[in-house]
């Protein structure tokens, strides 16, 4: 073996030894040293700190979800225009419900007794507003217009919205090609009932949002999937999509008539911790009973009193996970509902005959 060959052998040996030491010292020895038996005798204890690198992928949201949601919903929302003396004004906004020309909007946008109302689609088609059917519990009107092949909005699940989640206020404009958009955030989940007052006759359980001032009536609130999760029906009140879906079902089931149950009391839903702190059973506490109507309210007729705690309805226990509002809307006029009520230390059974809610 000549000198040149010896040099190459030595060079390869050094390189191999270095790589073997690097691999064994950094990977094998470091991991073997974690074995309790070897660690106890300080065998293969690493002489340098072990660094474990982790990699996380962070998705940077650049607003693409908002753009896609607006692009999806803009053709499914319409405007209601009031024409008076050759002049027009935008009275409010509507959600497209059915392709044969059915829409919903707050009844309050139809307040003028003069002039004519028109429904205007984003593609420019328009038709006079036809028959209106108003939900007496929410004031939402379902109305027709002589239009076909109308793009229909999808209802989202408002009960699934979480605090911090983005929602988008969207409305079309007669003057601009693009919709008018405002990004809001959910501040309170729909199932957060703490501190809320409810009317048994008017579904009002809804998610909380930021400032709604300045938004016109009928403005649709849309999630990032392009689904309608609510509609502004008053200056600061939103009708949730869960309620809107229920109204739609009633409209079609009752042949274009919306019939609502009348109970006649208000209440607060007791949370588990709240009921324990106040020494009350879990359920709902009655706040007021309607005694002002000409005919006796069902609650007053049944003997329900302020401060009563309703603990069950037809044998089904109430809790913060089983809310009274959801249960009451299943009944219709003429039904008899059995309430189990805690009054002081006594447990009472009350039978309530449901009446029809008037407008």
Residue pairs with C-beta under 8 A, 6 or more apart in sequence:
1 9
25 46
29 44
29 46
30 46
30 50
32 38
32 44
33 39
33 43
33 44
33 45
33 46
38 44
39 45
65 166
65 224
66 166
66 168
66 181
66 183
66 224
68 224
68 226
69 168
69 222
69 223
69 224
69 225
69 226
70 168
70 170
70 179
70 181
70 222
70 226
71 226
72 225
72 226
73 153
73 170
73 179
73 220
73 222
73 226
73 227
73 228
74 122
74 170
74 172
74 178
74 179
75 121
75 122
75 123
75 151
76 95
76 96
76 151
76 152
76 153
76 154
76 228
77 93
77 94
77 95
77 96
77 122
77 153
77 170
77 171
77 172
77 179
77 220
78 93
78 94
78 95
78 96
78 103
78 119
78 120
78 121
78 122
78 172
79 90
79 92
79 93
79 94
79 119
79 120
79 171
79 172
79 174
80 90
80 91
80 92
80 93
80 94
80 105
80 109
80 110
80 117
80 118
80 119
80 120
80 129
80 218
81 88
81 89
81 90
81 91
81 117
81 118
81 119
81 120
81 126
81 174
82 88
82 89
82 90
82 91
82 112
82 115
82 116
82 117
82 118
83 115
83 116
83 117
83 118
84 112
84 114
84 115
84 116
85 115
88 118
90 174
90 216
91 109
91 110
91 112
91 117
92 105
92 106
92 108
92 109
92 216
92 217
92 218
93 105
93 171
93 172
93 216
93 217
93 218
93 219
93 220
94 103
94 104
94 105
94 119
94 218
95 103
95 104
95 105
95 153
95 218
95 220
95 228
95 231
95 244
96 102
96 103
96 150
96 151
96 152
96 153
97 103
97 104
97 142
97 152
97 153
97 248
98 150
98 152
99 148
99 149
99 150
99 151
99 152
100 148
100 150
101 119
101 127
101 144
101 145
101 146
101 147
101 148
101 150
102 142
102 143
102 144
103 119
103 142
103 143
103 144
103 145
104 140
104 141
104 142
104 143
104 231
104 244
104 247
104 248
105 140
105 141
105 143
105 217
105 218
105 231
106 139
106 140
106 141
106 217
106 218
106 231
106 232
106 233
106 234
107 132
107 134
107 139
107 140
107 141
108 139
108 217
108 233
108 234
109 217
109 218
110 117
110 129
110 132
110 141
116 128
116 129
117 128
117 129
118 126
118 127
118 128
118 129
118 145
119 126
119 127
119 128
119 129
119 143
119 145
119 147
120 126
120 174
121 147
121 150
122 172
125 147
127 145
127 146
127 147
128 145
128 146
129 143
129 144
129 145
130 143
130 144
130 145
130 146
131 143
131 144
131 256
132 141
132 142
132 143
133 141
133 142
133 143
133 251
133 256
133 257
133 258
134 140
134 141
134 142
134 258
134 359
135 141
135 142
135 247
135 250
135 258
135 260
136 258
136 260
136 357
136 358
136 359
137 201
137 202
137 203
137 260
137 357
138 202
138 203
138 233
138 239
138 243
138 247
139 233
139 234
140 231
140 233
140 239
140 244
140 247
142 247
142 248
142 251
142 256
142 258
153 220
153 227
153 228
154 226
154 227
154 228
155 227
155 228
155 229
155 241
155 244
155 245
155 248
156 222
156 223
156 225
156 227
156 228
156 229
156 241
157 229
157 241
157 242
158 190
158 206
158 207
158 229
158 230
158 240
158 241
158 242
159 190
159 191
159 240
159 242
161 167
161 186
161 189
161 190
161 207
161 223
161 229
162 186
162 189
163 186
163 187
163 188
163 189
164 185
164 186
165 185
165 186
165 223
166 183
166 184
166 185
166 186
166 223
166 224
167 183
167 184
167 185
167 186
167 209
167 221
167 222
167 223
167 224
167 229
167 230
168 181
168 182
168 183
168 184
168 221
168 222
168 223
168 224
169 181
169 182
169 183
169 184
169 212
169 215
169 219
169 220
169 221
169 222
169 232
170 179
170 180
170 181
170 219
170 220
170 221
170 222
171 179
171 180
171 215
171 216
171 218
171 219
171 220
172 179
172 180
173 179
173 180
182 215
184 209
184 210
184 212
184 221
185 209
185 210
186 207
186 208
186 209
187 208
187 209
187 210
188 207
188 208
189 207
189 208
190 205
190 206
190 207
190 240
190 242
191 320
191 323
192 208
193 205
193 268
193 269
193 271
193 320
193 323
194 271
194 274
195 268
196 205
196 268
196 269
197 266
197 267
197 268
197 287
198 204
198 205
198 266
198 267
198 268
198 269
198 284
198 324
198 325
199 266
200 263
200 264
200 265
200 266
200 267
200 299
200 324
200 325
200 328
201 260
201 261
201 262
201 263
201 264
201 357
203 243
203 246
203 325
203 329
204 237
204 325
205 240
205 242
205 243
205 323
205 325
205 326
206 230
206 237
206 238
206 239
206 240
206 243
207 229
207 230
207 238
207 240
209 221
209 238
212 232
212 235
212 236
212 238
213 235
213 236
215 232
216 232
217 232
217 233
217 234
218 231
218 232
218 233
219 231
219 232
220 228
220 230
220 231
221 228
221 229
221 230
221 231
221 232
221 238
222 228
222 229
223 229
227 241
228 241
228 244
229 240
229 241
230 238
230 239
230 240
230 241
230 244
231 238
231 239
231 244
232 238
233 239
246 329
247 258
250 258
250 259
250 260
251 257
251 258
259 332
259 333
259 356
260 356
260 357
261 328
261 329
261 331
261 332
261 333
261 335
261 354
261 355
261 356
261 357
262 297
262 298
262 333
262 354
262 355
262 356
262 357
262 358
263 297
263 298
263 299
263 328
263 352
263 354
264 289
264 290
264 293
264 297
264 298
264 299
264 300
265 286
265 287
265 288
265 289
265 290
265 297
265 299
265 304
266 286
266 287
266 288
267 284
267 285
267 286
267 287
267 310
267 324
268 284
268 285
268 287
269 284
269 318
269 320
269 323
269 324
270 278
270 280
270 282
270 283
270 284
270 285
270 309
270 320
271 320
272 282
272 319
272 320
275 281
275 282
275 283
280 309
280 342
281 309
281 311
281 342
282 311
282 317
282 318
282 319
282 320
283 309
283 310
283 311
283 312
283 317
283 318
283 319
283 342
284 309
284 310
284 318
284 324
285 307
285 308
285 309
286 299
286 304
286 305
286 306
286 307
286 308
286 309
286 310
287 306
288 306
289 297
289 299
289 300
289 304
289 305
289 306
290 297
290 299
290 300
291 297
291 300
295 355
297 355
298 352
298 353
298 354
298 355
299 352
301 352
301 353
302 339
302 350
302 351
302 352
302 353
303 350
304 339
304 341
304 350
304 352
305 343
307 343
308 341
308 342
308 343
309 341
309 342
309 343
310 318
310 324
310 339
310 340
310 341
311 317
311 318
311 340
311 341
311 342
311 347
312 318
312 339
312 340
313 324
313 327
313 328
313 337
313 338
313 339
313 340
314 337
314 338
315 338
315 340
316 322
316 327
318 324
318 327
328 337
331 337
331 354
332 354
333 354
333 355
333 356
334 353
334 354
335 353
335 354
336 351
336 352
336 353
336 354
337 351
337 352
337 354
338 349
338 350
338 351
338 352
339 349
339 350
339 351
339 352
340 347
340 348
340 349
340 350
341 347
341 348
341 349
341 350
342 348
